Amino acid sequence: MKRSRPIAGRYLGYRDADHAQPFARFFRPELAPLAPHVSAALDRGGVPEVLLPGIEGAAANLFGDAPVLEDGFVLTTDGGMRVSIRTPMPGVTPAMVDWWFGWHGDAAAKYKLWHPQAHVHVAWRDTPPAGARGRALYVGQTSIVDEYIGSDLVRGAIRFVPPETLGFTDPRLKDDSQATIVCARIGLGDAPIDIGYLAHHVRAVPGGSEMRSRFWMGGRHVAGRNPAGTLAAAVARRVLSLTESDARALLVHCAQEMPHLASFLPELHAELGSPD
């Protein structure tokens, strides 16, 4: 993964000004241990490509009836990687997840709630439309984030896209009490290069929701956002390969932040969320 240089005034954790925020009581610096199914996936190591389909098979993988491998990672022959992880989210609704992705993106102190040991900073590239709610608030926006993936500080540009652009047209997504899916193009925050895609599918289950996350990174997914970026991306595809360490770090990061989010999101949403 590409390392970023720290920016003065950006830091891990909470300081006095952060603790003065009305949501500060939800900052909980300790993380729960990794779930057993995550540890099992890490112990198993990489799996054959066929077990984690590429992005062209994403819709069938997430909405089809065939059994799929829910937890694991692949290093692809083109130098990329795929990562899959599932997260039980007791007490959480799909609508709460949509609210969260719109709510947290304008303040670092909010973003740090999500992963207190890795998230450093967040800002919208452009101001979201006034009065928007739920999915409409973040889809079409780009979130610029500073976060640690493993020990690497990464500056990312997360461009949220409509689900149908990635082939997700399942009718259940129209009812946010039953399901939602957060989709994004992942790029570098300090260079005009995109490096992958993500999808977080959240479906209602008894007692809450289950999130099923997919990442398709590197290899053929590397592309430029402008002519200079296109040239740089072509070079990057030839000389850079993602490693097993990268895949493990991304899997662990997601497996930490999503359960941590679930641990406080119902109460946070009840206190600060917009009325349903």
TIDOKOL-277563 format. One line per field, with one value per residue (C-alpha): residue in one letter; x, y, z. Coordinates in steps of 0.25 Angstrom, whole numbers. Last residue first. Layout:
N
code A | ... $
c1 X | ... $
c2 Y | ... $
c3 Z | ... $
//
This chain:
276
code D | P | S | G | L | E | A | H | L | E | P | L | F | S | A | L | H | P | M | E | Q | A | C | H | V | L | L | A | R | A | D | S | E | T | L | S | L | V | R | R | A | V | A | A | A | L | T | G | A | P | N | R | G | A | V | H | R | G | G | M | W | F | R | S | R | M | E | S | G | G | P | V | A | R | V | H | H | A | L | Y | G | I | D | I | P | A | D | G | L | G | I | R | A | C | V | I | T | A | Q | S | D | D | K | L | R | P | D | T | F | G | L | T | E | P | P | V | F | R | I | A | G | R | V | L | D | S | G | I | Y | E | D | V | I | S | T | Q | G | V | Y | L | A | R | G | R | A | G | A | P | P | T | D | R | W | A | V | H | V | H | A | Q | P | H | W | L | K | Y | K | A | A | A | D | G | H | W | G | F | W | W | D | V | M | A | P | T | V | G | P | M | P | T | R | I | S | V | R | M | G | G | D | T | T | L | V | F | G | D | E | L | V | P | A | D | G | F | L | N | A | A | A | G | E | I | G | P | L | L | V | E | P | V | G | G | R | D | L | A | A | S | V | H | P | A | L | P | A | L | E | P | R | F | F | R | A | F | P | Q | A | H | D | A | D | R | Y | G | L | Y | R | G | A | I | P | R | S | R | K | M $
c1 -148 | -144 | -130 | -119 | -113 | -117 | -124 | -113 | -102 | -109 | -111 | -97 | -89 | -84 | -88 | -76 | -67 | -71 | -69 | -55 | -48 | -51 | -49 | -35 | -32 | -36 | -28 | -15 | -16 | -18 | -6 | 3 | -1 | 5 | 0 | 8 | 15 | 23 | 14 | 1 | 8 | 14 | 0 | -5 | 5 | 1 | -14 | -12 | -5 | -17 | -28 | -34 | -24 | -26 | -23 | -34 | -26 | -16 | -20 | -32 | -45 | -51 | -63 | -71 | -83 | -90 | -101 | -112 | -120 | -127 | -133 | -125 | -126 | -116 | -104 | -95 | -82 | -76 | -62 | -54 | -40 | -27 | -31 | -20 | -20 | -10 | -11 | -24 | -21 | -33 | -44 | -57 | -69 | -81 | -90 | -101 | -114 | -124 | -137 | -141 | -134 | -145 | -140 | -128 | -138 | -140 | -126 | -120 | -105 | -97 | -86 | -92 | -105 | -100 | -99 | -84 | -77 | -63 | -53 | -40 | -29 | -17 | -11 | -2 | 4 | 5 | -7 | -16 | -14 | -24 | -24 | -37 | -43 | -57 | -63 | -78 | -87 | -94 | -92 | -104 | -114 | -111 | -117 | -122 | -120 | -124 | -112 | -104 | -91 | -79 | -68 | -55 | -62 | -52 | -46 | -35 | -27 | -34 | -25 | -27 | -40 | -47 | -61 | -61 | -49 | -58 | -66 | -54 | -49 | -61 | -69 | -70 | -77 | -92 | -94 | -87 | -94 | -108 | -106 | -102 | -114 | -123 | -118 | -122 | -113 | -117 | -106 | -97 | -91 | -79 | -75 | -61 | -56 | -43 | -38 | -24 | -16 | -3 | -10 | -10 | -19 | -15 | -28 | -34 | -43 | -57 | -70 | -67 | -79 | -91 | -100 | -113 | -109 | -109 | -95 | -87 | -97 | -95 | -80 | -77 | -71 | -64 | -56 | -60 | -54 | -53 | -49 | -36 | -31 | -29 | -19 | -16 | -24 | -19 | -24 | -38 | -39 | -36 | -47 | -57 | -53 | -56 | -44 | -43 | -51 | -45 | -41 | -41 | -56 | -61 | -76 | -75 | -70 | -83 | -86 | -72 | -63 | -55 | -50 | -45 | -37 | -30 | -35 | -28 | -19 | -13 | -14 | -9 | 3 | 1 | 7 | 13 | 6 | 10 | 4 | 0 $
c2 32 | 44 | 49 | 42 | 49 | 41 | 29 | 28 | 29 | 18 | 9 | 12 | 9 | -6 | -7 | 3 | -6 | -18 | -11 | -5 | -17 | -27 | -16 | -13 | -28 | -31 | -19 | -23 | -37 | -33 | -23 | -34 | -44 | -34 | -24 | -23 | -11 | -9 | -11 | -6 | 6 | 10 | 10 | 17 | 28 | 31 | 30 | 40 | 50 | 49 | 50 | 41 | 30 | 15 | 3 | -7 | -17 | -20 | -13 | -15 | -22 | -21 | -28 | -26 | -34 | -27 | -34 | -27 | -26 | -36 | -45 | -42 | -29 | -28 | -19 | -20 | -12 | -11 | -6 | -3 | -1 | 7 | 20 | 30 | 45 | 46 | 51 | 44 | 31 | 24 | 15 | 15 | 13 | 5 | 5 | -6 | -5 | -15 | -18 | -5 | 2 | -3 | 0 | -9 | -21 | -19 | -25 | -15 | -16 | -16 | -7 | 6 | 1 | 3 | 18 | 23 | 27 | 33 | 29 | 37 | 31 | 36 | 24 | 23 | 9 | 1 | -8 | 1 | 14 | 25 | 38 | 40 | 49 | 46 | 48 | 50 | 45 | 36 | 42 | 50 | 43 | 30 | 35 | 49 | 62 | 75 | 83 | 76 | 70 | 80 | 76 | 68 | 63 | 63 | 52 | 50 | 40 | 27 | 15 | 12 | 19 | 12 | 17 | 28 | 34 | 38 | 47 | 54 | 56 | 64 | 65 | 50 | 44 | 47 | 42 | 28 | 27 | 30 | 19 | 10 | 13 | 10 | -4 | -6 | -8 | -15 | -26 | -24 | -37 | -34 | -42 | -41 | -42 | -37 | -37 | -34 | -29 | -32 | -38 | -52 | -49 | -50 | -55 | -52 | -58 | -58 | -60 | -71 | -72 | -82 | -80 | -73 | -60 | -46 | -44 | -53 | -51 | -36 | -36 | -45 | -34 | -30 | -42 | -55 | -60 | -75 | -75 | -67 | -79 | -76 | -67 | -71 | -81 | -75 | -61 | -67 | -74 | -62 | -55 | -66 | -65 | -51 | -41 | -36 | -24 | -11 | -1 | 14 | 16 | 30 | 29 | 39 | 49 | 51 | 65 | 69 | 75 | 62 | 65 | 79 | 73 | 62 | 49 | 38 | 38 | 51 | 62 | 76 | 75 | 65 | 51 | 46 | 36 | 21 | 14 | 0 $
c3 42 | 51 | 48 | 56 | 69 | 81 | 75 | 64 | 75 | 83 | 71 | 66 | 79 | 78 | 63 | 60 | 67 | 60 | 47 | 51 | 55 | 44 | 34 | 39 | 40 | 26 | 21 | 29 | 24 | 9 | 10 | 17 | 6 | -4 | -14 | -26 | -32 | -45 | -57 | -51 | -45 | -58 | -65 | -52 | -54 | -69 | -65 | -53 | -63 | -72 | -61 | -51 | -54 | -53 | -44 | -44 | -53 | -42 | -29 | -20 | -20 | -6 | -1 | 12 | 17 | 28 | 36 | 43 | 56 | 65 | 54 | 41 | 33 | 21 | 20 | 8 | 9 | -5 | -8 | -21 | -25 | -28 | -33 | -37 | -37 | -26 | -11 | -7 | -14 | -19 | -15 | -23 | -14 | -11 | 2 | 1 | 8 | 13 | 20 | 27 | 16 | 6 | -9 | -7 | -6 | -21 | -25 | -34 | -31 | -44 | -39 | -45 | -39 | -25 | -27 | -25 | -12 | -16 | -5 | -6 | 2 | 10 | 16 | 29 | 28 | 41 | 39 | 30 | 37 | 34 | 27 | 19 | 8 | 6 | -8 | -10 | -21 | -11 | 3 | 6 | -3 | 5 | 17 | 17 | 9 | 14 | 9 | -2 | 2 | 3 | -7 | -4 | 9 | 21 | 30 | 39 | 48 | 48 | 53 | 68 | 70 | 59 | 57 | 67 | 60 | 49 | 58 | 63 | 49 | 45 | 32 | 28 | 40 | 37 | 23 | 25 | 38 | 33 | 22 | 33 | 42 | 30 | 29 | 44 | 56 | 68 | 67 | 55 | 51 | 42 | 30 | 22 | 8 | 2 | -12 | -16 | -28 | -35 | -48 | -43 | -31 | -17 | -10 | 4 | 14 | 20 | 14 | 4 | -4 | -4 | -17 | -15 | -22 | -15 | -11 | -20 | -32 | -31 | -29 | -41 | -50 | -37 | -37 | -30 | -16 | -17 | -31 | -28 | -19 | -4 | 4 | 18 | 27 | 40 | 35 | 32 | 45 | 53 | 45 | 48 | 63 | 64 | 66 | 80 | 84 | 82 | 93 | 91 | 93 | 87 | 89 | 101 | 91 | 83 | 88 | 85 | 97 | 97 | 83 | 88 | 99 | 91 | 85 | 78 | 66 | 61 | 50 | 54 | 45 | 33 | 34 | 21 | 13 | 10 | -2 | 0 $
//
